[in-house]
Amino acid sequence: MARERVQVQGLGGAVPGISPTIQRAGQYSVQVQRAGRNKLMDLADALGEVNPLLQQYTRVADIEAEQFEEELAGKSPEEVQAMLKQTEGELDKQVRRGGMGWLTSPLNQKRKLKAIGQASSRLLMEEVYNRLESPQAGDEDLSTREIIAQVQQNFVGNNEALTNSVFAQEGLQQAVNPQILPLVRQYDAQKNRIAKGDTAFGTTSVLYELAKDGSNLGDYTSLESDSMLEAWDNLSAFSAAEQRDIFGKVLENLAKNGMEEKADSLLLWGSKNLKLGASKITELEYDGYSTMIDRTAATAESLEEKERADRVEVKAAEFRVAYNEIQRTGQGTYNGQEFTDLVSLQQVAKKLLSLMMTLWVKRIYKQR
């Protein structure tokens, strides 16, 4: 652990090895310089009998920072931590009793630096949220934790108060840790959903397009079959339930778009070639898919028929309006065309309705 600079107020030039410094808002303080030994021990010696606890705290703190001094090499980390806690308690007691200034205590110097780090956590988290909401190039290849680590590294590097203080960085880390874990879970889950959705969409697109243009008998070419199997292999990490739903969506969309026989063809091929999880499509699953195809196709056909009837009704109403206008004023508009006689109007209307019926029949035939 890096050493911290300790500032002591109110000692002036009485203590060897200290030089005055100007702090924020014109405050005057002194700075202990390293001179051979540990700076805290020099300060403690200068204070002498007034505060022997300083020397004890410094010795234990240095043991923790340097992974044990020779005189305590045999002690465990737990024992050292216990000694440190006990000494910190005594230092706080001296401050409360007025035997030591608040910032004279190195423990409070440490607390002050940690508080600076904790106070900056809000600014760091704002930068983290901004980065996650507006990703940079390359972020798609990083985990949420890696992105946050990059933001935090840049944040610390751009703030001198954090860069020069291990204690300030420790305070910052303590403040953001409770926020980072749920954030990582939230955004990782979101990225997983997006990635899985993209993978599923790509697979369904391949199956749909090849089934739409393929055979009505479930007998695809080897190239078509290989392409569908390769696309389906992208779903290997999906659960059986997810795979079952994805395959069903392809069949449903085919049936919904008037391609019931194409859906039946894909189902027949899938029952021979695809696996849902570790097992092929069961007879029960096959029957369920088949029923869904029939029901979806019937619903789509009913809706198509209703839409066709609605369009015919609209044109019939438009014809009646034009017919009445010609009788009343000698001029009427039908299907964007002006008419002045009823015979011409009736001929065009009849042809248009006949054309609408023909196009509808051709559309149904093409879909099948």
N, C-alpha and C positions, 0 to 999 in steps of 0.2 A: 504493500500500500504506500503511495506517495506521501511525503511529509507535508504538513500544513504550516503556513506561516502564522505565528501567534503574535498578536499585538496586545500590548499592555498599556493601559492608560494611567497617567498620574505618577510615573516614576521619575520623569525628567532625566537628568544626567547622573543620577545617583548610582545607577547600575552599570558596571562595565559591559561593553559589547552591545549597547543599544543605541539606535540612532532615531532622531525624530522623523516623523512622516506626517504629511497633511492628508487627512481623510476627506470624504464627502462633506459638504456644507461647512467647510472650514474647521472641522474638529482636529485637535492636536493630539497625536498619540505617538507611541514609541514602538520601534520594530526591533525585535531581537535578532541579531545576526549570528549565524553558525560560526563557531570558533573552536574547532577541534572536537568538542563533545556535542552531545545532543543539546539543542537550544533550550529545551524545557528544563533540562537539568541545570544549565547555567543560570537560568532565571530562578529556579528553586533554590540554588545555592546562594544567590544574591539576596533572596528574601530571608534566608537563614532560619533562625528559630521561629520567625513569625508564622510561617506556614510550612511546616515539614511535610504536610500532606501533598504539596505540589511535587516534591521530589519522589514521593512514593507513586503518585499517579503517573508521572512521566516515565518512571521505570517500567511500570506494568503496561502502559500504553505502547511503549517502544517494543516491548516483548511481543505484543499482539501484532504490531506493524511489521516487524522484521522476522516473524515466525520463530520467536524464542531467542533470548540472549543466553550466554553460556551458563550463567548462574541458575537459570530455570529450565535448562535443556531437558531435564527429566520430567517436567510437568506436562500434563495433557492439555490440549486446547480448552477443554471444559474447565480445568482448574484455573487456567489463566483468565478465562472469561469471568469466572466467579470472583477472582481477586480484583479484576477491573471494576466489576459492578459494585463490590464492597467499597473500593476507593472512591468511585464516583459518588456514592451515597455520602461519604464523609466530606467530599468537596462541597456538595450541595448544602450540607449542614453548616459548613463554615460560612458560605455565602448568606444563608438565611440568618445566621447569628451576627452578621456584619463584620466578621473577621477577615473577609476577603471581598474585594470588589467583584461585581457581576462578571465583567469581562476579564478580570484578572484570572479567573478560573479557566484553564484550558478546555475544560469540559463544556463551558458555555460558549467558548469560541467555536468549538465543533458544532454545537447546537445551532449557533447563528448561521454558520455556513450551510448546514443541512436545511435550515428554514429557507434560505435563499433558493436552494434547489427545489424545494417543495413548492415555493411560490411561483416558480417558472413553469410548473407542470401544465397549467392551463394553456399557456401559449404553445407549448409543445403539442398538446393534444389537439389544438386548433389546426396546427400544421399537419398532423397525422390525418385528421378527418378530411381536410382539403385534398390531401394526396390520394386518399382512398376514394373520394368522390370524383376526383379528376385525375385518373391515372396517367402516368407518363409512359413514353415509349419504352417497352421492355418489361413493364410491370406485370404483364400477363404471364410472364415466365417466372415470377417470384411469388412466394407465399406471402400471406398477409403479415406474418411475423418478420419476414425479411424486409418488406417495404417499411414497416414501422422502425426497424433497426436502422435503416438508411436515413430516415427522417430524423431520428433521434441523434445519430452521429453527426449529421450536418448541423442540427440545432445546437448541440454542445460545442461544436467547432466554431460556430459563429457567435458564441457568447463567452466572453473572456472570463466572466465571473464563474462560469461552469468549467471552462477549459482548465483553469488554474487551480481548481479545488476538487480533490477526490471526495471530500465530505459533501460539497454542494451536489456533485453528481450522484452521490449515494442518496441524498434527500430527494432529488428529482426521481430517481428510480423507484424509491419507496412510494412516492406519490402516484406514479403512473402505472405501477404494476397491477393494482386492482382494476384499472380501466382497460389495460391492454388485453388481458385474457378473454373477457367476453367479446371484445372487439375482434380479436383474432377468430374466435368461434363464429361470430356473426358473418364476417366478410368471407371467411373460408367456405362457410356453408353456401353463401350467395354465389361465390365463384364456382363451386361444385355444381349448383343447380343450373347455372348458365352453361357450363361445359357439358353437362349431361344432356341438357336441352338441345344444344347444337349438334351433339353426336346423334341423338335420336332423330332430329329433323333430317340430318344427312342420310340416315339409313332409310327412313320412310320415303324420302324423295326418290331414292334409287328404286325401291320396291314398287312404288306407285307408277313411276314413269315406264319401267320395264313391263309391268303388268298391263298397263294401259295400251301399250303398243304390241304386246305379245299375243300368244295363242289363247283361244277360248277353251282349250282342252287341258290346260295345265302341262302342256308339253312344250317347254321353252327350249331354245337352242342351247348348246353347251356354253356358248359365250354369255348368253343372258343368265343362265343358271349360275355360272361361276361368279358373275358380277353381283348377283343378289346374295349369294353365300358370303362373298367377301364383305359386302355391306353389313350383313347380319353379324359377322364376326366382330364388328365394332361394338356390339352390344354385349360382349362376353362378360364384362364387369357389372352388367345390370342384373338385377334379381329376376327370377322367373316371372314374378308378378308384373314387373316393369316390361319385360319382353312380351308377355302375353297382351298387355295393354297396347303396346306399340304396334304389334302385328294386327290387332283388332282395329286400330285407328286407320291403318292402310285399307283394310277390307271395307270398313265403314265408308271411307271417303270415295272409294271406287263405286260402291253401291249408291251412295248419295248423289253422285254425278251421272247417274244413268248407266253405269257399267256393271250391272249385276253379274253378267256372265264372266266378265274379267275378274271380279272379286271371287267368284266360285273357282275360276281357274287358278288364281293365286293360292287360294286355300288348299286346293288339291295338291299343288306343288309343295306348299309348305308342310303339309302332313307327311310328305315323303322325305323332305330334305332338312327341315328346320328342327331345332331343339329349343324348348322353353326351359331354361335352366339346364339340367342334365338329362332331361327326358324329351322324347318326341311328343308331338301333339297327340293327346289322348282322344279316344272316341267321344268322350263326353265334351271335351273342349271343341272338337270338330263340329259336333252337333250344335253347340252354343254359338260358334261363329256362323254356321250356316243359317241358323234361325235369325241371328242379328242381320245378316246380309238380306234375307227375304223381307224382314220387317222394315229395314232402312230403305230398300228399293221401293217397297210399296208406298211408304210415306213420301218419298221423293217424287214418285209418279203422281201421287195424289196432289201434291203441291204444284207440280208442273201443270197438271190438268186445270187446277184452279187458276193459276197464273194465265194460262191460255184463254180460259173462259173470261177472265177479267179483261184481258186485252181485247177480245172480241166485243165484249160489252162496251168498252170505251169507244171503239170504232163505230159500233152501232149507234151509240148516243150521239157521237159526232155527226153521223149521217143524218139522224133525225133533225138535229139543229140546222144543218146545211139545207135540208129539204124544206123546212119551215121558212127559212130565210129567203130561199128562192121564190116560194109562193107569196111571201109578204112584200119583198123588195125587188125581186127579180135577180138577186145575186147572193151566192152562199159560198162558204169555204169548207173544203173537206180534205183532210190529209195534206194541208198546206197548199192546195190548189183551188183556184177560183172557178166557180161554175155559174152559168146563167140559165141552164135548162135542166129539168129533172131527169131526162133520159140519160144524158151524159153522166150525171151524178150517180145514177143507179148502176150504170155499167162499170164505172171505176170502183165503186164500193164493192161490187160483186167480185171483181178481179182481185181486189186487195184482200178480202176475206178468204178467197180461194187460195191465194198465195200464202197467207198466214197458216192455213191448214196444211198446205204442202210442205212448207218449211218445217213445221212442227213434226210431221211424219218423218221427214228426212233426218231430222235431228235425232229422233228416237232410234231410227234404223242405224244411223252412224254410231251411236253410243253402244248399241248392241253388237 
